[in-house]
Amino acid sequence: MIQPLQLNPAQAVNKVLEAAKPQQQATPAEMMNSFGQYLENALNSVDTQEKEVHKLNDKYLIGEVDVSQVLIASQKAELSLQLTTQIRNKVIDAYQEIMRMSV
């Protein structure tokens, strides 16, 4: 039988107070930094996956790993690179569209 979740009164009051707090709005500069950091992390992740594929490929050549591990890592890296390329293309399209706008 599933036990119902019970909160003590102090926890319930804290949860209500946290929900009622106004959300602090980030400035445009902070949002740009956040977005830039997100993109940097994403690109670093793609780079890490590519390096991992190279390491696994080397290990496969000397017989330390199975071919299925190499293929799976290779497909993951390829999909990440394709996604990154598509995002880049969409960003360029959006930039070109903004530049075509007349103000």
C-alpha positions as a Markdown table, in Angstrom:
| # | Residue | x | y | z |
|---|---|---|---|---|
| 1 | Met | 0.0 | 0.0 | 0.0 |
| 2 | Ile | 1.3 | 3.5 | -0.8 |
| 3 | Gln | 1.8 | 5.7 | 2.2 |
| 4 | Pro | 0.5 | 9.3 | 1.9 |
| 5 | Leu | 3.1 | 12.0 | 2.1 |
| 6 | Gln | 2.7 | 14.0 | 5.3 |
| 7 | Leu | 4.3 | 17.3 | 6.0 |
| 8 | Asn | 4.7 | 18.9 | 9.3 |
| 9 | Pro | 3.1 | 22.4 | 9.7 |
| 10 | Ala | 6.4 | 24.2 | 9.5 |
| 11 | Gln | 7.3 | 22.5 | 6.2 |
| 12 | Ala | 3.9 | 23.3 | 4.8 |
| 13 | Val | 4.2 | 27.0 | 5.8 |
| 14 | Asn | 7.7 | 27.2 | 4.3 |
| 15 | Lys | 6.5 | 25.7 | 1.0 |
| 16 | Val | 3.7 | 28.3 | 0.8 |
| 17 | Leu | 6.0 | 31.2 | 1.6 |
| 18 | Glu | 8.6 | 30.0 | -1.0 |
| 19 | Ala | 5.8 | 29.8 | -3.6 |
| 20 | Ala | 4.6 | 33.3 | -2.7 |
| 21 | Lys | 8.0 | 35.0 | -3.1 |
| 22 | Pro | 8.2 | 37.2 | -6.1 |
| 23 | Gln | 10.6 | 35.9 | -8.7 |
| 24 | Gln | 13.5 | 38.2 | -9.3 |
| 25 | Gln | 13.9 | 39.2 | -12.9 |
| 26 | Ala | 17.3 | 38.9 | -14.5 |
| 27 | Thr | 18.7 | 41.8 | -16.4 |
| 28 | Pro | 19.3 | 41.4 | -20.2 |
| 29 | Ala | 23.1 | 41.3 | -19.6 |
| 30 | Glu | 22.6 | 38.5 | -17.0 |
| 31 | Met | 20.4 | 36.6 | -19.4 |
| 32 | Met | 23.0 | 36.9 | -22.2 |
| 33 | Asn | 25.7 | 35.7 | -19.9 |
| 34 | Ser | 23.5 | 32.8 | -18.9 |
| 35 | Phe | 22.7 | 31.9 | -22.5 |
| 36 | Gly | 26.4 | 32.2 | -23.5 |
| 37 | Gln | 27.4 | 29.9 | -20.6 |
| 38 | Tyr | 24.8 | 27.4 | -21.7 |
| 39 | Leu | 26.1 | 27.4 | -25.3 |
| 40 | Glu | 29.7 | 27.1 | -24.1 |
| 41 | Asn | 28.7 | 24.1 | -21.9 |
| 42 | Ala | 26.9 | 22.5 | -24.9 |
| 43 | Leu | 29.9 | 22.9 | -27.2 |
| 44 | Asn | 32.2 | 21.5 | -24.6 |
| 45 | Ser | 29.9 | 18.5 | -24.2 |
| 46 | Val | 30.1 | 17.8 | -27.9 |
| 47 | Asp | 33.9 | 18.2 | -27.9 |
| 48 | Thr | 34.1 | 15.8 | -24.9 |
| 49 | Gln | 31.9 | 13.2 | -26.7 |
| 50 | Glu | 34.2 | 13.4 | -29.8 |
| 51 | Lys | 37.3 | 12.9 | -27.7 |
| 52 | Glu | 35.7 | 9.9 | -26.0 |
| 53 | Val | 35.0 | 8.4 | -29.4 |
| 54 | His | 38.7 | 8.8 | -30.3 |
| 55 | Lys | 39.7 | 7.1 | -27.1 |
| 56 | Leu | 37.3 | 4.2 | -27.5 |
| 57 | Asn | 38.5 | 3.8 | -31.1 |
| 58 | Asp | 42.1 | 3.6 | -30.0 |
| 59 | Lys | 41.1 | 1.0 | -27.3 |
| 60 | Tyr | 39.2 | -1.0 | -29.9 |
| 61 | Leu | 42.2 | -1.2 | -32.1 |
| 62 | Ile | 44.2 | -2.8 | -29.3 |
| 63 | Gly | 41.3 | -5.0 | -28.3 |
| 64 | Glu | 40.3 | -3.5 | -25.0 |
| 65 | Val | 36.7 | -2.6 | -25.9 |
| 66 | Asp | 33.9 | -4.1 | -27.9 |
| 67 | Val | 32.9 | -2.7 | -31.3 |
| 68 | Ser | 29.3 | -2.0 | -30.0 |
| 69 | Gln | 30.7 | 0.5 | -27.5 |
| 70 | Val | 32.6 | 2.3 | -30.2 |
| 71 | Leu | 29.5 | 2.4 | -32.5 |
| 72 | Ile | 27.2 | 3.7 | -29.7 |
| 73 | Ala | 29.6 | 6.4 | -28.7 |
| 74 | Ser | 30.2 | 7.3 | -32.3 |
| 75 | Gln | 26.4 | 7.6 | -33.0 |
| 76 | Lys | 26.0 | 9.8 | -29.9 |
| 77 | Ala | 28.8 | 12.1 | -30.9 |
| 78 | Glu | 27.4 | 12.3 | -34.5 |
| 79 | Leu | 23.9 | 13.1 | -33.2 |
| 80 | Ser | 25.3 | 15.8 | -30.9 |
| 81 | Leu | 27.2 | 17.3 | -33.8 |
| 82 | Gln | 24.2 | 17.3 | -36.1 |
| 83 | Leu | 22.1 | 19.0 | -33.4 |
| 84 | Thr | 24.8 | 21.6 | -32.9 |
| 85 | Thr | 24.9 | 22.3 | -36.6 |
| 86 | Gln | 21.2 | 22.6 | -36.9 |
| 87 | Ile | 21.1 | 25.0 | -33.9 |
| 88 | Arg | 23.8 | 27.1 | -35.6 |
| 89 | Asn | 21.8 | 27.1 | -38.8 |
| 90 | Lys | 18.7 | 28.3 | -37.0 |
| 91 | Val | 20.6 | 31.1 | -35.2 |
| 92 | Ile | 22.1 | 32.3 | -38.5 |
| 93 | Asp | 18.6 | 32.2 | -40.1 |
| 94 | Ala | 17.2 | 34.2 | -37.2 |
| 95 | Tyr | 20.0 | 36.7 | -37.4 |
| 96 | Gln | 19.5 | 37.2 | -41.2 |
| 97 | Glu | 15.8 | 37.6 | -40.6 |
| 98 | Ile | 16.4 | 40.3 | -38.0 |
| 99 | Met | 18.8 | 42.1 | -40.3 |
| 100 | Arg | 16.2 | 42.1 | -43.1 |
| 101 | Met | 13.7 | 43.9 | -40.8 |
| 102 | Ser | 13.1 | 47.6 | -41.5 |
| 103 | Val | 13.0 | 49.8 | -38.4 |
